Each structure stands twice: as C-alpha cells, then as structure tokens.
C-alpha cells in the first residue's frame, strides 16, 4: 500500500516539474514579445520626433 503513495508523489513531482518548465518558457516568450514591442514603440516615437522637427523648419 505504501508504494502507491510513492508512485503518486513521483507522478505529482514530475507533473509539477514540467508545469513549471512550461511556465518559464511562457514567461520568456512574453518578455521577448514585450521587448520587441518596446523597440517598435521607440522607433515610432523617433519617427514622430523627426516628423515634428521637419514641420518646425
């Protein structure tokens, strides 16, 4: 009967290990996407700044 508990514990630990790993991958992907969005926004702001400086001339 005790071996069932050990098997269940092992299965739960294995499940949690893969779940945490998947969450880490998702967080890394979100960070990459956030950084890409930030770069895009920075470029857009630069273009807007250049356009407004041209109008000032």
N, C-alpha and C positions, 0 to 999 in steps of 0.2 A: 504493500500500500504506500510506503514511503517513497518508492521510486516514481510514482505518479506525480508527486509534488515536485520532485527534482526535474522531471521532464517538463512539467508545466512551467516551472521557474525558468528553465533554459529557453523554452519557447517564447515566453514573455520577454526575456532579456534580448533574445535575437530580434524579435519584433521591434522592441524599442530602439535597438541599435540602428536598424535600417530606417526607422521612422525619423530618428534624429539626423541621420546622414542625409535623408531626403530633404528635411527642413533646412539643413545647412546649405545644400545645393540651391534651394529656392531662394534663400536669403542672399547668396552670392549673385544669383541671376538678377534679383531685384536691385542690388547695389550697382551692377553693371548697367542696367537699364536706367537707373537714376543718374549715374554719371554721364551716360550718353545724352540724357535729357538736359542735364545741366550744360554740357558743351553746346548743344543745339541752342539753348536759350542765350548763352553767352555770345554765340555767333550772331544770333538775331539782334541782340542789343547792340553789337558792334556795327552791324549793317544799318540799324536805325540811327545810331550816332553819326555815322558817316553821311547818311542821307540828310540829317538835320544840319550838319555842318555845311553841306553843299548849298542848302537853301539859304543859309545865313550870308553867303557870299554875295 
